[in-house]
Amino acid sequence: MGCKNMIFLVLVATLITKEALAIQHVVGGSQGWDPSSDFDTWSSGQTFKVGDQLVFKYSSMHSVVELGDENSYKKCDITTPLNSLSTGKDVVKLDKPGTRYFTCGTLGHCSQGMKVKINIVKGSGSSSSASSPSSSSSSSSSSSSSPTSTDASSASQCFVALVFIVTLSFVTMISLFN
């Protein structure tokens, strides 16, 4: 009986750890989902893994449209979107490996570069990088003065590791006394 409980608790701790290690990538970095962001530069500095999340932060002048294929992405064809979001703080979970395409639904914004291609890889553990400065034209003082999701993710990962170690220690102690 003790062995079954230990296995169950280890599985639960593993699932909690996996979910907590997911990274939230703020699309466009500190500038967010905005035409002034350089999304190609921003996305090239990221590693997107299954389980991570994209966070789109933007004003009411914008929206987020997910496109189904690269052809629609290249042509800025938003006539058959997979999904349309407009809350101003939308979260999209990256649930499988592959490529996903996003653009702004406001007329003309896609052709002006307000679009991003996200390549998602399988992976375990943490992403190698999270939100980074979004534009090469942004000053280093503005990007260094505001915390990115890297800082929050590191703290979160440390906390999760601590909880995992404490849980495993607790389970081991319980199994020794049963």
C-alpha positions in Angstrom: 0.0 0.0 0.0 2.8 2.4 0.9 4.5 1.8 -2.5 1.3 2.7 -4.4 0.9 5.9 -2.4 4.6 6.8 -3.1 4.2 6.2 -6.8 1.0 8.3 -6.9 2.6 11.2 -5.1 5.7 11.1 -7.3 3.4 11.2 -10.4 1.4 14.1 -9.0 4.6 16.0 -8.1 6.0 15.4 -11.6 2.9 16.7 -13.3 2.8 19.8 -11.1 6.5 20.4 -11.8 6.0 20.1 -15.6 3.2 22.5 -15.7 5.0 25.0 -13.4 8.1 24.9 -15.6 6.2 26.2 -18.6 7.4 29.6 -19.7 5.1 32.5 -20.5 6.5 34.4 -23.5 5.2 38.0 -23.7 5.0 38.4 -27.5 7.1 41.4 -28.5 8.9 41.5 -25.1 8.5 44.7 -23.1 6.7 46.5 -26.0 4.1 43.8 -26.4 1.9 43.2 -29.4 2.5 46.6 -31.0 3.5 47.7 -34.5 6.8 49.1 -33.2 7.9 45.7 -32.1 10.3 43.7 -34.2 8.7 40.3 -34.0 11.2 38.5 -36.2 14.1 39.5 -33.9 12.0 38.8 -30.8 11.0 35.3 -31.9 14.4 34.4 -33.1 15.7 34.8 -29.6 13.2 32.5 -28.1 12.8 28.7 -27.7 9.2 27.8 -27.7 8.4 24.4 -26.1 5.3 22.3 -25.8 3.5 23.5 -22.7 4.8 27.1 -22.9 2.3 30.0 -23.3 2.3 33.1 -25.5 0.9 36.2 -23.9 -0.3 38.9 -26.2 -0.6 42.3 -24.5 -2.1 45.1 -26.6 -4.4 48.1 -26.8 -8.0 48.1 -28.2 -6.6 49.2 -31.6 -5.3 45.7 -32.1 -6.3 42.0 -32.0 -4.7 38.6 -32.5 -5.7 36.4 -35.4 -4.2 32.9 -35.6 -3.7 31.7 -39.2 -3.7 28.2 -40.4 -0.8 28.0 -42.7 2.4 29.8 -44.0 0.7 30.9 -47.2 -2.0 32.8 -45.4 0.7 34.2 -43.1 2.9 35.5 -46.0 -0.1 37.0 -47.8 -1.6 38.4 -44.7 -4.9 36.6 -45.5 -7.1 36.7 -42.4 -10.3 35.6 -44.1 -10.2 32.0 -42.7 -8.6 32.4 -39.2 -8.2 29.4 -36.8 -8.8 31.7 -33.9 -9.5 35.4 -33.2 -8.7 37.1 -29.9 -9.4 40.6 -28.7 -9.2 41.0 -24.9 -5.9 42.9 -24.8 -4.3 40.2 -22.7 -4.7 36.9 -24.5 -2.9 33.7 -23.5 -2.3 31.0 -26.1 -1.0 27.6 -24.9 1.5 25.9 -27.1 0.1 22.4 -26.9 2.0 20.5 -29.7 5.1 20.8 -31.7 5.0 22.6 -35.1 4.6 26.1 -36.4 1.9 28.5 -35.6 1.2 31.9 -37.2 -0.3 35.0 -35.6 -1.1 38.5 -37.0 -3.0 41.6 -36.0 -6.5 41.7 -37.4 -6.5 45.5 -37.8 -6.5 46.4 -41.5 -3.0 47.0 -42.8 -1.1 46.0 -39.6 -0.1 42.6 -40.9 1.4 44.0 -44.1 3.3 46.5 -41.9 5.0 43.6 -40.1 2.7 43.0 -37.1 2.8 39.3 -37.4 4.8 36.5 -35.8 5.7 32.9 -36.7 6.2 30.6 -33.7 8.2 27.3 -34.1 7.3 25.0 -31.2 9.6 22.1 -30.3 9.1 19.1 -28.1 11.0 19.4 -24.9 11.2 18.9 -21.2 12.5 21.2 -18.6 12.6 24.9 -19.0 13.0 27.0 -22.1 16.4 28.3 -22.8 15.2 31.9 -23.0 12.0 33.7 -22.3 10.8 37.1 -23.1 13.6 39.3 -24.4 13.7 42.9 -25.6 11.5 43.1 -28.6 13.1 45.6 -30.9 16.6 46.4 -31.9 15.7 50.1 -31.8 14.6 50.0 -28.2 17.2 51.5 -25.8 19.0 49.3 -23.4 17.8 51.3 -20.4 14.2 50.6 -21.2 14.7 46.9 -21.7 16.9 46.5 -18.7 14.7 48.5 -16.3 11.6 46.4 -16.8 11.7 42.8 -15.7 11.0 40.1 -18.3 9.4 36.7 -17.9 12.9 35.3 -17.6 13.2 36.7 -14.0 9.8 35.5 -13.0 10.4 32.1 -14.6 13.7 31.6 -12.8 12.0 32.3 -9.5 9.1 30.1 -10.3 11.4 27.3 -11.4 13.4 27.5 -8.1 10.2 27.4 -6.1 8.9 24.4 -8.1 12.2 22.6 -7.6 12.0 23.3 -3.9 8.4 22.0 -3.7 9.4 18.9 -5.7 12.3 18.1 -3.4 10.2 18.6 -0.3 7.4 16.5 -1.7 9.9 13.7 -2.6 11.5 13.8 0.8 8.1 13.7 2.5 7.0 10.7 0.3 10.3 8.9 1.1 9.8 9.4 4.8 6.2 8.2 4.7 7.2 5.1 2.8 10.0 4.3 5.3 7.5 4.2 8.2 4.9 2.1 6.4 
